[in-house]
């Protein structure tokens, strides 16, 4: 689960993703713009998160001060 509550957190998320173009895209500069393009952003985030493990994503985002937390299955919890 990733939560972006401010424009500053948005920029931090883009930095964690290594996507300077996404951070510079004026369509996503405000919360209203990000909400309007939610489907596109969900697709981008989904593609990015598929490249890393849950714990790796959580650690990276926490380093960038983006609120997040991995969603664990029962098996994950046992591991």
Biopython code that builds the backbone (N, CA, C, O; Angstrom):
import numpy as np
from Bio.PDB.StructureBuilder import StructureBuilder

atoms = [
    (1, "UNK", "N", (0.848, -1.157, 0.000)),
    (1, "UNK", "CA", (0.000, 0.000, 0.000)),
    (1, "UNK", "C", (0.907, 1.236, 0.000)),
    (1, "UNK", "O", (1.823, 1.354, 0.814)),
    (2, "UNK", "N", (0.631, 2.140, -0.920)),
    (2, "UNK", "CA", (1.402, 3.376, -1.030)),
    (2, "UNK", "C", (0.421, 4.533, -0.920)),
    (2, "UNK", "O", (-0.611, 4.552, -1.592)),
    (3, "UNK", "N", (0.749, 5.487, -0.074)),
    (3, "UNK", "CA", (-0.118, 6.643, 0.121)),
    (3, "UNK", "C", (0.665, 7.920, -0.118)),
    (3, "UNK", "O", (1.687, 8.164, 0.523)),
    (4, "UNK", "N", (0.183, 8.727, -1.038)),
    (4, "UNK", "CA", (0.790, 10.033, -1.305)),
    (4, "UNK", "C", (-0.235, 11.087, -0.907)),
    (4, "UNK", "O", (-1.308, 11.182, -1.502)),
    (5, "UNK", "N", (0.110, 11.876, 0.105)),
    (5, "UNK", "CA", (-0.842, 12.845, 0.633)),
    (5, "UNK", "C", (-0.491, 14.282, 0.297)),
    (5, "UNK", "O", (-1.268, 15.189, 0.595)),
    (6, "UNK", "N", (0.646, 14.507, -0.308)),
    (6, "UNK", "CA", (1.046, 15.873, -0.618)),
    (6, "UNK", "C", (1.865, 15.898, -1.899)),
    (6, "UNK", "O", (2.313, 14.860, -2.388)),
    (7, "UNK", "N", (2.051, 17.083, -2.428)),
    (7, "UNK", "CA", (2.875, 17.234, -3.626)),
    (7, "UNK", "C", (4.325, 16.856, -3.329)),
    (7, "UNK", "O", (5.011, 16.302, -4.188)),
    (8, "UNK", "N", (4.790, 17.151, -2.125)),
    (8, "UNK", "CA", (6.158, 16.786, -1.737)),
    (8, "UNK", "C", (6.324, 15.266, -1.720)),
    (8, "UNK", "O", (7.333, 14.747, -2.196)),
    (9, "UNK", "N", (5.341, 14.555, -1.177)),
    (9, "UNK", "CA", (5.410, 13.090, -1.160)),
    (9, "UNK", "C", (5.348, 12.534, -2.581)),
    (9, "UNK", "O", (5.977, 11.518, -2.877)),
    (10, "UNK", "N", (4.594, 13.194, -3.462)),
    (10, "UNK", "CA", (4.543, 12.774, -4.858)),
    (10, "UNK", "C", (5.943, 12.834, -5.475)),
    (10, "UNK", "O", (6.377, 11.895, -6.144)),
    (11, "UNK", "N", (6.629, 13.925, -5.249)),
    (11, "UNK", "CA", (7.983, 14.071, -5.795)),
    (11, "UNK", "C", (8.920, 13.023, -5.211)),
    (11, "UNK", "O", (9.787, 12.498, -5.910)),
    (12, "UNK", "N", (8.744, 12.720, -3.937)),
    (12, "UNK", "CA", (9.571, 11.693, -3.299)),
    (12, "UNK", "C", (9.281, 10.310, -3.892)),
    (12, "UNK", "O", (10.196, 9.510, -4.088)),
    (13, "UNK", "N", (8.007, 10.034, -4.175)),
    (13, "UNK", "CA", (7.649, 8.764, -4.792)),
    (13, "UNK", "C", (8.307, 8.647, -6.171)),
    (13, "UNK", "O", (8.878, 7.609, -6.504)),
    (14, "UNK", "N", (8.227, 9.701, -6.958)),
    (14, "UNK", "CA", (8.854, 9.692, -8.288)),
    (14, "UNK", "C", (10.359, 9.492, -8.170)),
    (14, "UNK", "O", (10.956, 8.784, -8.981)),
    (15, "UNK", "N", (10.974, 10.109, -7.168)),
    (15, "UNK", "CA", (12.415, 9.925, -6.958)),
    (15, "UNK", "C", (12.729, 8.481, -6.608)),
    (15, "UNK", "O", (13.699, 7.915, -7.111)),
    (16, "UNK", "N", (11.918, 7.885, -5.752)),
    (16, "UNK", "CA", (12.128, 6.486, -5.375)),
    (16, "UNK", "C", (11.986, 5.575, -6.588)),
    (16, "UNK", "O", (12.696, 4.577, -6.714)),
    (17, "UNK", "N", (11.065, 5.928, -7.475)),
    (17, "UNK", "CA", (10.850, 5.144, -8.686)),
    (17, "UNK", "C", (11.941, 5.402, -9.727)),
    (17, "UNK", "O", (12.072, 4.645, -10.689)),
    (18, "UNK", "N", (12.719, 6.464, -9.538)),
    (18, "UNK", "CA", (13.737, 6.819, -10.515)),
    (18, "UNK", "C", (13.125, 7.359, -11.797)),
    (18, "UNK", "O", (13.679, 7.177, -12.882)),
    (19, "UNK", "N", (11.973, 8.030, -11.670)),
    (19, "UNK", "CA", (11.228, 8.501, -12.838)),
    (19, "UNK", "C", (11.121, 10.022, -12.825)),
    (19, "UNK", "O", (10.102, 10.577, -12.413)),
    (20, "UNK", "N", (12.173, 10.689, -13.276)),
    (20, "UNK", "CA", (12.196, 12.145, -13.298)),
    (20, "UNK", "C", (11.146, 12.704, -14.263)),
    (20, "UNK", "O", (10.582, 13.770, -14.014)),
    (21, "UNK", "N", (10.882, 11.994, -15.356)),
    (21, "UNK", "CA", (9.883, 12.457, -16.322)),
    (21, "UNK", "C", (8.492, 12.490, -15.703)),
    (21, "UNK", "O", (7.713, 13.408, -15.960)),
    (22, "UNK", "N", (8.185, 11.497, -14.896)),
    (22, "UNK", "CA", (6.891, 11.463, -14.224)),
    (22, "UNK", "C", (6.779, 12.633, -13.248)),
    (22, "UNK", "O", (5.730, 13.272, -13.166)),
    (23, "UNK", "N", (7.824, 12.911, -12.527)),
    (23, "UNK", "CA", (7.829, 14.026, -11.574)),
    (23, "UNK", "C", (7.671, 15.365, -12.279)),
    (23, "UNK", "O", (7.080, 16.293, -11.728)),
    (24, "UNK", "N", (8.195, 15.469, -13.491)),
    (24, "UNK", "CA", (8.156, 16.729, -14.245)),
    (24, "UNK", "C", (6.870, 16.906, -15.044)),
    (24, "UNK", "O", (6.612, 17.995, -15.558)),
    (25, "UNK", "N", (6.069, 15.869, -15.157)),
    (25, "UNK", "CA", (4.841, 15.930, -15.948)),
    (25, "UNK", "C", (3.836, 16.842, -15.249)),
    (25, "UNK", "O", (3.387, 16.544, -14.142)),
    (26, "UNK", "N", (3.486, 17.948, -15.894)),
    (26, "UNK", "CA", (2.602, 18.952, -15.302)),
    (26, "UNK", "C", (1.221, 18.400, -14.972)),
    (26, "UNK", "O", (0.546, 18.927, -14.088)),
    (27, "UNK", "N", (0.791, 17.355, -15.661)),
    (27, "UNK", "CA", (-0.533, 16.772, -15.381)),
    (27, "UNK", "C", (-0.618, 16.222, -13.964)),
    (27, "UNK", "O", (-1.701, 16.144, -13.385)),
    (28, "UNK", "N", (0.525, 15.842, -13.411)),
    (28, "UNK", "CA", (0.541, 15.199, -12.101)),
    (28, "UNK", "C", (1.084, 16.108, -10.998)),
    (28, "UNK", "O", (1.358, 15.644, -9.890)),
    (29, "UNK", "N", (1.236, 17.375, -11.292)),
    (29, "UNK", "CA", (1.850, 18.311, -10.339)),
    (29, "UNK", "C", (0.981, 18.573, -9.116)),
    (29, "UNK", "O", (1.492, 18.961, -8.066)),
    (30, "UNK", "N", (-0.327, 18.364, -9.241)),
    (30, "UNK", "CA", (-1.234, 18.619, -8.116)),
    (30, "UNK", "C", (-2.036, 17.357, -7.793)),
    (30, "UNK", "O", (-2.142, 16.441, -8.608)),
    (31, "UNK", "N", (-2.591, 17.335, -6.592)),
    (31, "UNK", "CA", (-3.427, 16.199, -6.195)),
    (31, "UNK", "C", (-4.608, 16.050, -7.148)),
    (31, "UNK", "O", (-4.967, 14.932, -7.517)),
    (32, "UNK", "N", (-5.215, 17.161, -7.549)),
    (32, "UNK", "CA", (-6.355, 17.102, -8.466)),
    (32, "UNK", "C", (-5.950, 16.466, -9.792)),
    (32, "UNK", "O", (-6.695, 15.661, -10.351)),
    (33, "UNK", "N", (-4.790, 16.819, -10.287)),
    (33, "UNK", "CA", (-4.297, 16.231, -11.526)),
    (33, "UNK", "C", (-4.025, 14.742, -11.385)),
    (33, "UNK", "O", (-4.319, 13.965, -12.294)),
    (34, "UNK", "N", (-3.467, 14.344, -10.252)),
    (34, "UNK", "CA", (-3.181, 12.922, -10.018)),
    (34, "UNK", "C", (-4.469, 12.119, -9.884)),
    (34, "UNK", "O", (-4.541, 10.978, -10.341)),
    (35, "UNK", "N", (-5.483, 12.708, -9.261)),
    (35, "UNK", "CA", (-6.772, 12.022, -9.138)),
    (35, "UNK", "C", (-7.414, 11.867, -10.519)),
    (35, "UNK", "O", (-7.969, 10.815, -10.836)),
    (36, "UNK", "N", (-7.335, 12.914, -11.331)),
    (36, "UNK", "CA", (-7.921, 12.859, -12.674)),
    (36, "UNK", "C", (-7.253, 11.794, -13.540)),
    (36, "UNK", "O", (-7.888, 11.226, -14.428)),
    (37, "UNK", "N", (-5.988, 11.525, -13.285)),
    (37, "UNK", "CA", (-5.231, 10.546, -14.079)),
    (37, "UNK", "C", (-4.954, 9.274, -13.286)),
    (37, "UNK", "O", (-3.955, 8.593, -13.518)),
    (38, "UNK", "N", (-5.836, 8.965, -12.359)),
    (38, "UNK", "CA", (-5.598, 7.846, -11.445)),
    (38, "UNK", "C", (-5.353, 6.527, -12.168)),
    (38, "UNK", "O", (-4.473, 5.765, -11.768)),
    (39, "UNK", "N", (-6.105, 6.245, -13.212)),
    (39, "UNK", "CA", (-5.918, 4.975, -13.918)),
    (39, "UNK", "C", (-4.523, 4.884, -14.537)),
    (39, "UNK", "O", (-3.875, 3.839, -14.471)),
    (40, "UNK", "N", (-4.069, 5.978, -15.136)),
    (40, "UNK", "CA", (-2.733, 5.994, -15.737)),
    (40, "UNK", "C", (-1.657, 5.829, -14.664)),
    (40, "UNK", "O", (-0.701, 5.077, -14.851)),
    (41, "UNK", "N", (-1.813, 6.522, -13.554)),
    (41, "UNK", "CA", (-0.832, 6.415, -12.479)),
    (41, "UNK", "C", (-0.848, 5.028, -11.846)),
    (41, "UNK", "O", (0.205, 4.487, -11.510)),
    (42, "UNK", "N", (-2.023, 4.459, -11.683)),
    (42, "UNK", "CA", (-2.107, 3.100, -11.137)),
    (42, "UNK", "C", (-1.352, 2.120, -12.037)),
    (42, "UNK", "O", (-0.658, 1.230, -11.545)),
    (43, "UNK", "N", (-1.487, 2.285, -13.353)),
    (43, "UNK", "CA", (-0.784, 1.404, -14.290)),
    (43, "UNK", "C", (0.725, 1.572, -14.161)),
    (43, "UNK", "O", (1.461, 0.585, -14.179)),
    (44, "UNK", "N", (1.194, 2.816, -14.031)),
    (44, "UNK", "CA", (2.632, 3.074, -13.888)),
    (44, "UNK", "C", (3.161, 2.487, -12.576)),
    (44, "UNK", "O", (4.221, 1.861, -12.551)),
    (45, "UNK", "N", (2.418, 2.692, -11.497)),
    (45, "UNK", "CA", (2.840, 2.158, -10.204)),
    (45, "UNK", "C", (2.819, 0.633, -10.199)),
    (45, "UNK", "O", (3.707, -0.010, -9.640)),
    (46, "UNK", "N", (1.811, 0.072, -10.820)),
    (46, "UNK", "CA", (1.716, -1.381, -10.890)),
    (46, "UNK", "C", (2.904, -1.962, -11.650)),
    (46, "UNK", "O", (3.503, -2.946, -11.217)),
    (47, "UNK", "N", (3.239, -1.353, -12.777)),
    (47, "UNK", "CA", (4.379, -1.834, -13.568)),
    (47, "UNK", "C", (5.669, -1.727, -12.762)),
    (47, "UNK", "O", (6.503, -2.630, -12.810)),
    (48, "UNK", "N", (5.841, -0.632, -12.021)),
    (48, "UNK", "CA", (7.054, -0.441, -11.228)),
    (48, "UNK", "C", (7.125, -1.437, -10.081)),
    (48, "UNK", "O", (8.171, -2.040, -9.840)),
    (49, "UNK", "N", (6.007, -1.611, -9.369)),
    (49, "UNK", "CA", (6.042, -2.490, -8.197)),
    (49, "UNK", "C", (6.247, -3.957, -8.580)),
    (49, "UNK", "O", (6.701, -4.750, -7.756)),
    (50, "UNK", "N", (5.923, -4.318, -9.802)),
    (50, "UNK", "CA", (6.142, -5.699, -10.252)),
    (50, "UNK", "C", (7.618, -6.014, -10.446)),
    (50, "UNK", "O", (7.990, -7.180, -10.577)),
    (51, "UNK", "N", (8.468, -4.983, -10.465)),
    (51, "UNK", "CA", (9.898, -5.195, -10.693)),
    (51, "UNK", "C", (10.670, -5.445, -9.405)),
    (51, "UNK", "O", (11.851, -5.787, -9.451)),
    (52, "UNK", "N", (10.015, -5.278, -8.253)),
    (52, "UNK", "CA", (10.687, -5.388, -6.955)),
    (52, "UNK", "C", (9.850, -6.226, -5.998)),
    (52, "UNK", "O", (8.656, -6.428, -6.219)),
    (53, "UNK", "N", (10.474, -6.707, -4.948)),
    (53, "UNK", "CA", (9.759, -7.428, -3.904)),
    (53, "UNK", "C", (9.076, -6.472, -2.942)),
    (53, "UNK", "O", (9.423, -5.293, -2.875)),
    (54, "UNK", "N", (8.104, -6.985, -2.197)),
    (54, "UNK", "CA", (7.334, -6.163, -1.253)),
    (54, "UNK", "C", (8.221, -5.449, -0.250)),
    (54, "UNK", "O", (8.084, -4.247, -0.024)),
    (55, "UNK", "N", (9.120, -6.193, 0.342)),
    (55, "UNK", "CA", (9.979, -5.596, 1.374)),
    (55, "UNK", "C", (10.952, -4.586, 0.773)),
    (55, "UNK", "O", (11.266, -3.569, 1.392)),
    (56, "UNK", "N", (11.421, -4.874, -0.423)),
    (56, "UNK", "CA", (12.339, -3.955, -1.105)),
    (56, "UNK", "C", (11.636, -2.632, -1.423)),
    (56, "UNK", "O", (12.201, -1.556, -1.229)),
    (57, "UNK", "N", (10.403, -2.727, -1.913)),
    (57, "UNK", "CA", (9.631, -1.518, -2.208)),
    (57, "UNK", "C", (9.399, -0.719, -0.933)),
    (57, "UNK", "O", (9.603, 0.495, -0.913)),
    (58, "UNK", "N", (8.976, -1.392, 0.125)),
    (58, "UNK", "CA", (8.709, -0.698, 1.386)),
    (58, "UNK", "C", (9.953, -0.001, 1.912)),
    (58, "UNK", "O", (9.879, 1.146, 2.352)),
    (59, "UNK", "N", (11.087, -0.673, 1.874)),
    (59, "UNK", "CA", (12.330, -0.068, 2.361)),
    (59, "UNK", "C", (12.712, 1.135, 1.512)),
    (59, "UNK", "O", (13.104, 2.170, 2.050)),
    (60, "UNK", "N", (12.605, 1.016, 0.206)),
    (60, "UNK", "CA", (12.958, 2.115, -0.698)),
    (60, "UNK", "C", (12.053, 3.316, -0.480)),
    (60, "UNK", "O", (12.525, 4.450, -0.392)),
    (61, "UNK", "N", (10.762, 3.067, -0.393)),
    (61, "UNK", "CA", (9.834, 4.181, -0.188)),
    (61, "UNK", "C", (10.008, 4.819, 1.183)),
    (61, "UNK", "O", (9.911, 6.039, 1.316)),
    (62, "UNK", "N", (10.263, 4.013, 2.193)),
    (62, "UNK", "CA", (10.485, 4.582, 3.517)),
    (62, "UNK", "C", (11.748, 5.434, 3.545)),
    (62, "UNK", "O", (11.792, 6.451, 4.239)),
    (63, "UNK", "N", (12.768, 5.034, 2.803)),
    (63, "UNK", "CA", (13.979, 5.852, 2.694)),
    (63, "UNK", "C", (13.670, 7.212, 2.074)),
    (63, "UNK", "O", (14.319, 8.209, 2.389)),
    (64, "UNK", "N", (12.679, 7.242, 1.194)),
    (64, "UNK", "CA", (12.284, 8.486, 0.524)),
    (64, "UNK", "C", (11.129, 9.190, 1.241)),
    (64, "UNK", "O", (10.570, 10.162, 0.732)),
    (65, "UNK", "N", (10.781, 8.687, 2.424)),
    (65, "UNK", "CA", (9.744, 9.300, 3.269)),
    (65, "UNK", "C", (8.364, 9.297, 2.613)),
    (65, "UNK", "O", (7.599, 10.254, 2.736)),
    (66, "UNK", "N", (8.062, 8.201, 1.913)),
    (66, "UNK", "CA", (6.740, 8.010, 1.312)),
    (66, "UNK", "C", (5.987, 7.002, 2.180)),
    (66, "UNK", "O", (6.464, 5.883, 2.371)),
    (67, "UNK", "N", (4.817, 7.377, 2.710)),
    (67, "UNK", "CA", (4.062, 6.447, 3.540)),
    (67, "UNK", "C", (3.698, 5.181, 2.742)),
    (67, "UNK", "O", (3.152, 5.258, 1.642)),
    (68, "UNK", "N", (4.012, 4.036, 3.320)),
    (68, "UNK", "CA", (3.748, 2.772, 2.632)),
    (68, "UNK", "C", (3.816, 1.628, 3.629)),
    (68, "UNK", "O", (4.247, 1.786, 4.771)),
    (69, "UNK", "N", (3.384, 0.497, 3.166)),
    (69, "UNK", "CA", (3.487, -0.720, 3.949)),
    (69, "UNK", "C", (3.156, -1.908, 3.074)),
    (69, "UNK", "O", (2.191, -1.861, 2.312)),
    (70, "UNK", "N", (3.933, -2.967, 3.167)),
    (70, "UNK", "CA", (3.650, -4.142, 2.352)),
    (70, "UNK", "C", (2.394, -4.854, 2.831)),
    (70, "UNK", "O", (2.105, -4.899, 4.027)),
    (71, "UNK", "N", (1.668, -5.398, 1.897)),
    (71, "UNK", "CA", (0.482, -6.187, 2.197)),
    (71, "UNK", "C", (0.904, -7.650, 2.229)),
    (71, "UNK", "O", (1.324, -8.196, 1.209)),
    (72, "UNK", "N", (0.798, -8.280, 3.376)),
    (72, "UNK", "CA", (1.273, -9.653, 3.544)),
    (72, "UNK", "C", (0.133, -10.660, 3.483)),
    (72, "UNK", "O", (-0.935, -10.455, 4.061)),
    (73, "UNK", "N", (0.385, -11.740, 2.778)),
    (73, "UNK", "CA", (-0.537, -12.875, 2.782)),
    (73, "UNK", "C", (-0.224, -13.700, 4.030)),
    (73, "UNK", "O", (0.741, -13.418, 4.740)),
    (74, "UNK", "N", (-1.040, -14.716, 4.294)),
    (74, "UNK", "CA", (-0.765, -15.607, 5.417)),
    (74, "UNK", "C", (0.586, -16.279, 5.283)),
    (74, "UNK", "O", (1.315, -16.419, 6.265)),
    (75, "UNK", "N", (0.925, -16.698, 4.069)),
    (75, "UNK", "CA", (2.226, -17.324, 3.812)),
    (75, "UNK", "C", (3.371, -16.345, 4.065)),
    (75, "UNK", "O", (4.390, -16.708, 4.653)),
    (76, "UNK", "N", (3.194, -15.090, 3.615)),
    (76, "UNK", "CA", (4.218, -14.070, 3.864)),
    (76, "UNK", "C", (4.467, -13.930, 5.360)),
    (76, "UNK", "O", (5.614, -13.822, 5.794)),
    (77, "UNK", "N", (3.415, -13.930, 6.135)),
    (77, "UNK", "CA", (3.542, -13.745, 7.572)),
    (77, "UNK", "C", (4.271, -14.904, 8.221)),
    (77, "UNK", "O", (5.020, -14.712, 9.178)),
    (78, "UNK", "N", (4.057, -16.102, 7.710)),
    (78, "UNK", "CA", (4.763, -17.257, 8.252)),
    (78, "UNK", "C", (6.241, -17.220, 7.898)),
    (78, "UNK", "O", (7.082, -17.672, 8.676)),
    (79, "UNK", "N", (6.562, -16.678, 6.715)),
    (79, "UNK", "CA", (7.963, -16.565, 6.309)),
    (79, "UNK", "C", (8.671, -15.563, 7.191)),
    (79, "UNK", "O", (9.865, -15.321, 7.014)),
]
sb = StructureBuilder()
sb.init_structure("model")
sb.init_model(0)
sb.init_chain("A")
sb.init_seg("    ")
for serial, (resi, resn, name, xyz) in enumerate(atoms, 1):
    if name == "N":
        sb.init_residue(resn, " ", resi, " ")
    sb.init_atom(name, np.array(xyz, "f"), 0.0, 1.0, " ", f" {name:<3s}", serial, name[0])
structure = sb.get_structure()
